[in-house]
Amino acid sequence: MWLETVIAVVVGAILWRYLRQYAEYRRQYFILPGHDRYSYLYGSIKLYPGFNEEGLAFDMDTLKRHKYLCHWWAGPVTPVVSVYHPDSVHPVLKSSAPKPRSSFLVSFYDMGLPWLGEGLILSNGSKWAKSRRLLTPAFHFDILKPYMAVYNSCANTMLTKMEAFSVKEEAFELFDLIDKLALDVILQCAFSYQSDCQTSSDSSYTAAIVELVTLWGERTLSPLHFNDTLYKWSAKGKRFYELCKLTHQMSEQIIAKRIETLENADETELQKIVSKKTKDFLDILLLTRTDDKDALSPVEIRNEVDTFLFAGHDTTASGISWTLYSLTGHPEYQEKVYQEVKDVMGDRDTVQWTDLASLEFTTMCIKEAMRMYSTVPSIIRTLEEQLVIHGHRIPKGSMVAIQLWMLHHNPHVWEEPLTFDPNRFHPDKQCLMDPFQFLPFSAGARNCIGQNFALNEMKVTVAKTIKRFRLSLDPSHEVRQVPLITMKPENGLMIQASPR
Ligand code: HEM
């Protein structure tokens, strides 16, 4: 009898807590602009068509109805406020609000912890500050300059593969080609790791990342899987953890190989690595002395390696692929990029550091592609203080989604937002933009640490590709966007390349 009483009391207490919280949330959030229909089981999540073209059309419709922000329910008791106008995004990013952590509200970022751990993207507070301080020097100009050789040589490998298709006049899947190029680049630059990832038939790592990102995205739309224990037991959860194991094996292999190199280095070689200005990312992690207050534990090191492997290649792969795809739909802009690249590089095949600033129109096309196909479609923060935006009170503790895709397509901010027009980013026009209107790399303290690295890699790859080939889209192929953690194409991007 006493057992039944205890169970009844516990269940009653949980229900009571939920009901009280729900009543509180209703009072605070239903007064904000938002989606009208609400389900006691799913909140408003079922209204969202999913991470696909229909989902983007839904977002466009929301933009027309609500200019600055709206609220929606990711589950029955999970209110989220979306912001997507410079006036509503600015105060959130300026407030240094942290990334969401598990609490009464589910945390979409915590869902990535089994894979990325508390690396730079997912950590907060002093842990984040320590890693950011430690790793910022890895992105200094002096370090980035020598990477030009790596961007060029990795692009050459990719272009040789493209050439093979071109000779056979065969269409090929661009995203996969670029994904492997971007992985090759980050492995060499950040980890001094030589691999055959571009030429090998083994795609298990890049395929695992695509699947992990998809599973993570799907979980955010499935309230029944919000709970970690339930998710672990589900088929999708089991697959997610299996893939995490696979990616960890890769990062552990990279770390072990570098430790071996460092251990086998004689005193003079080691001195050269320690003192050289171009100490790479992994050397910085491994060579902080154990008595240093910034020294990282082995798990912390692995978390950072997983974080940078993912963030350092999945994003640039998306940015480069969508830029090249955009140019297939606009031969006039493709021709203009070609003329510019020819003018800047002449007969050279190698893009040099000093060329980067001269590739003005190429850069405008890259920026416009990052607006149209926003590389990272949304990011999330938790408010530490209440905010009032255009008369709307967003309570302290709210989970706020900064919808970068919506910000970049807000018709109250951009003229003809669905048209690809690189001229918007002409320096004379860009300087007139609101600084919070175009944020592919986010802004504020938690902005992208790798943005210069990424832009350089993108410029080199786009310039070299367009210099060598005229690209067109396979006419039988329908392109559909999938706005997951990064913007992906649903069935790839089937492209044809003909030599210049
Ligand atoms: C086109 C390429 C890229 C885009 C569009 C991009 C975008 C972003 C965005 C939007 C954020 C904020 C994430 C958040 O608030 O949750 C971010 C953070 C971050 N990015 Fe990038 N990124 C790119 C390339 C890179 C590269 C190449 C690296 C590493 C080599 C990198 C490493 C990171 C890291 C570590 C963070 C977390 C920074 C922190 O919180 O201190 N990203 N990036």
Residues whose N, C-alpha, C, O or C-beta is under 5 A from the ligand:
A	BS01	HEM	L120 I121 R132 F308 A311 G312 T315 T316 G319 T375 V376 I379 P440 F441 S442 A445 R446 N447 C448 I449 G450 F453 A454
